[in-house]
Amino acid sequence: MLHKWKQEFLYNFKSITYFLGINDTSLMVNPRIQHRPTICYRPIKPSDLETLERIHSDVFPIRYESEFFQSVVNGCDVVSWAAVDRSRPDGQSDELIGFVTARIILAKDSEIADLLRYDSSRVDQTLVYILTLGVVDAYRNLGIATALIREVIKYASSIPVCRAVYLHVISYNNPAIHLYTKMSFNCIRRLHGFYLINESWSQLLFVA
Ligand SMILES: CC(C)(COP(=O)(O)OP(=O)(O)OC[C@H]1O[C@@H](n2cnc3c(N)ncnc32)[C@H](O)[C@@H]1OP(=O)(O)O)[C@@H](O)C(=O)NCCC(=O)NCCS
């Protein structure tokens, strides 16, 4: 059943130090993968376009415009990280198996401006907003999304004027909510009718 309300979560990355910066991570063998994966993280690049579009369509119930994918792969206004499995055979060792995309926005222009206790004279203060996050099914529960979010937090914490990282999540997406809560994101507000999926307004959590 779809509930018609929204939630917001707040997380201030500057008060917490967990910038582990995981790279070149060797993981436990997943029964759905025929080999021991060696996961690496890198920026998304133009040659990732086709795979990125396919994975988005596989993992999300909503379609994204082609302009969005062009912005991601060309780094236009969007920062991104890809997860790849270097142990994959058949020339797939650089193919995306996970991704996160994010954008810097001005804090004063964001939906959570009212919740941030910031100096309004500091018009340069920013937030990092996570646009999309996904991991292909066979590689889930291996810590890949956790590592991708850490990359975003590490990036945000390197920007002196950045105040927080935030994102939206549909409120019945338990794996994602579990992940964000585990990573010390806080729910700060419930939003109503943020996304329209399959003709029904869905719940959403707003995480910062
Ligand atoms: C959400 C998603 C990105 C997580 O990716 P992942 O690489 O599997 O995440 P991690 O392995 O880093 O962590 C997953 C955590 O969720 C937990 N989890 C998995 N399924 C769960 C479920 N049904 N309910 C609650 N928790 C769940 C895992 O146990 C793990 O927690 P743990 O480390 O405490 O054991 C992935 O499931 C996905 O791509 N989903 C589809 C796209 C999506 O929903 N994106 C988020 C939109 S905001």
The ligand as an SDF file (V2000), in Angstrom:
LIG
                    3D

 48 50  0  0  0  0  0  0  0  0999 V2000
   20.2980    0.0710   -2.5780 C   0  0  0  0  0  0  0  0  0  0  0  0
   21.5000   -0.5500   -3.2980 C   0  0  0  0  0  0  0  0  0  0  0  0
   22.2410    0.5380   -4.0520 C   0  0  0  0  0  0  0  0  0  0  0  0
   22.4300   -1.1690   -2.2460 C   0  0  0  0  0  0  0  0  0  0  0  0
   23.5980   -1.6330   -2.9240 O   0  0  0  0  0  0  0  0  0  0  0  0
   24.5560   -2.7220   -2.2380 P   0  0  0  0  0  0  0  0  0  0  0  0
   25.8670   -2.6740   -2.9440 O   0  0  0  0  0  0  0  0  0  0  0  0
   23.8660   -4.0200   -2.1840 O   0  0  0  0  0  0  0  0  0  0  0  0
   24.7210   -2.1090   -0.7660 O   0  0  0  0  0  0  0  0  0  0  0  0
   25.7540   -2.5750    0.3520 P   0  0  0  0  0  0  0  0  0  0  0  0
   26.2240   -3.9630    0.0670 O   0  0  0  0  0  0  0  0  0  0  0  0
   26.7930   -1.5250    0.4990 O   0  0  0  0  0  0  0  0  0  0  0  0
   24.8360   -2.5510    1.6480 O   0  0  0  0  0  0  0  0  0  0  0  0
   23.5750   -3.1820    1.5890 C   0  0  0  0  0  0  0  0  0  0  0  0
   22.9810   -3.2420    2.9950 C   0  0  0  0  0  0  0  0  0  0  0  0
   21.5700   -3.3720    2.8670 O   0  0  0  0  0  0  0  0  0  0  0  0
   21.1320   -4.5380    3.5690 C   0  0  0  0  0  0  0  0  0  0  0  0
   19.9660   -5.0500    2.8720 N   0  0  0  0  0  0  0  0  0  0  0  0
   19.9070   -5.7310    1.7260 C   0  0  0  0  0  0  0  0  0  0  0  0
   18.6430   -6.0350    1.4270 N   0  0  0  0  0  0  0  0  0  0  0  0
   17.8780   -5.5190    2.4260 C   0  0  0  0  0  0  0  0  0  0  0  0
   16.4840   -5.4810    2.6970 C   0  0  0  0  0  0  0  0  0  0  0  0
   15.5930   -6.0630    1.8660 N   0  0  0  0  0  0  0  0  0  0  0  0
   16.0500   -4.8460    3.8070 N   0  0  0  0  0  0  0  0  0  0  0  0
   16.9220   -4.2510    4.6520 C   0  0  0  0  0  0  0  0  0  0  0  0
   18.2620   -4.2450    4.4490 N   0  0  0  0  0  0  0  0  0  0  0  0
   18.7220   -4.8750    3.3480 C   0  0  0  0  0  0  0  0  0  0  0  0
   22.3170   -5.4560    3.5320 C   0  0  0  0  0  0  0  0  0  0  0  0
   22.2320   -6.4230    4.5550 O   0  0  0  0  0  0  0  0  0  0  0  0
   23.4510   -4.4560    3.7460 C   0  0  0  0  0  0  0  0  0  0  0  0
   23.5220   -4.0720    5.1040 O   0  0  0  0  0  0  0  0  0  0  0  0
   24.6800   -4.6400    6.0810 P   0  0  0  0  0  0  0  0  0  0  0  0
   25.9790   -4.1250    5.5390 O   0  0  0  0  0  0  0  0  0  0  0  0
   24.3110   -4.0630    7.4130 O   0  0  0  0  0  0  0  0  0  0  0  0
   24.5770   -6.1260    6.0050 O   0  0  0  0  0  0  0  0  0  0  0  0
   21.0730   -1.6810   -4.2620 C   0  0  0  0  0  0  0  0  0  0  0  0
   20.2040   -2.5550   -3.5740 O   0  0  0  0  0  0  0  0  0  0  0  0
   20.3760   -1.1780   -5.5200 C   0  0  0  0  0  0  0  0  0  0  0  0
   21.0320   -0.8860   -6.5170 O   0  0  0  0  0  0  0  0  0  0  0  0
   19.0470   -1.0900   -5.4830 N   0  0  0  0  0  0  0  0  0  0  0  0
   18.2840   -0.6140   -6.6630 C   0  0  0  0  0  0  0  0  0  0  0  0
   18.5040    0.8770   -6.9050 C   0  0  0  0  0  0  0  0  0  0  0  0
   18.1760    1.6920   -5.6770 C   0  0  0  0  0  0  0  0  0  0  0  0
   17.2220    1.4220   -4.9710 O   0  0  0  0  0  0  0  0  0  0  0  0
   18.9940    2.7450   -5.4380 N   0  0  0  0  0  0  0  0  0  0  0  0
   18.8090    3.6580   -4.3300 C   0  0  0  0  0  0  0  0  0  0  0  0
   17.8570    4.7120   -4.7350 C   0  0  0  0  0  0  0  0  0  0  0  0
   17.8140    6.0210   -3.5370 S   0  0  0  0  0  0  0  0  0  0  0  0
  1  2  1  0
  2  3  1  0
  2  4  1  0
  2 36  1  0
  4  5  1  0
  5  6  1  0
  6  7  2  0
  6  8  1  0
  6  9  1  0
  9 10  1  0
 10 11  2  0
 10 12  1  0
 10 13  1  0
 13 14  1  0
 14 15  1  0
 15 16  1  0
 15 30  1  0
 16 17  1  0
 17 18  1  0
 17 28  1  0
 18 19  1  0
 18 27  1  0
 19 20  2  0
 20 21  1  0
 21 22  1  0
 21 27  2  0
 22 23  1  0
 22 24  2  0
 24 25  1  0
 25 26  2  0
 26 27  1  0
 28 29  1  0
 28 30  1  0
 30 31  1  0
 31 32  1  0
 32 33  2  0
 32 34  1  0
 32 35  1  0
 36 37  1  0
 36 38  1  0
 38 39  2  0
 38 40  1  0
 40 41  1  0
 41 42  1  0
 42 43  1  0
 43 44  2  0
 43 45  1  0
 45 46  1  0
 46 47  1  0
 47 48  1  0
M  END
$$$$
